Amino acid sequence: RNIMENPWFLVPLSILYAYLLKTSWRPDFFQLLLPGSLDKWNQGLQFVPELSGIKELLSSDLAFASAWVHFLAVDLFMARHVYLEWLRSKKLEVPIKHTIILCFMFGPIGLFSYAATNTIARMLGKRNKK
């Protein structure tokens, strides 16, 4: 509980991410990630990342590791948010372990699990009160 309540537990991952990102940086990063030009935005050029550009950027081991650390940090942040929200809601009878695991492993699916679990618990609670 103390670890999850303290936001500093994400600092080591943030430092590792910054190091990996700096080490794997490419001069053509923005050109690969966001193909297009601000001067020609109205001529159909896009600023949405393309899969081919992302694939090229993540082709080195260091760049791929930086992306993995990024995903890990975001997933941990989501799990922390869900856990703290659960504590604040004072609905400690609502199960949370499965949601935390899903947040750690699959991020957004864990957020969906939290919403679904709360909805089901609320519906069951209303039905039991009748």
Buried (B, 14 or more C-beta within 10 A) or exposed (E): EEEBEEEEBBEEBEEBBEBBBEEBEBEEBEEBBBBBEEEEEEEEEEEEEBEEBEEBBBEEEBBBBBBEBBEBBBBBBBBBBBBBEBBEEEBEEBEBEEBBEBBBEBBEEBBEBBEEBBEEBEEEEEEEEE
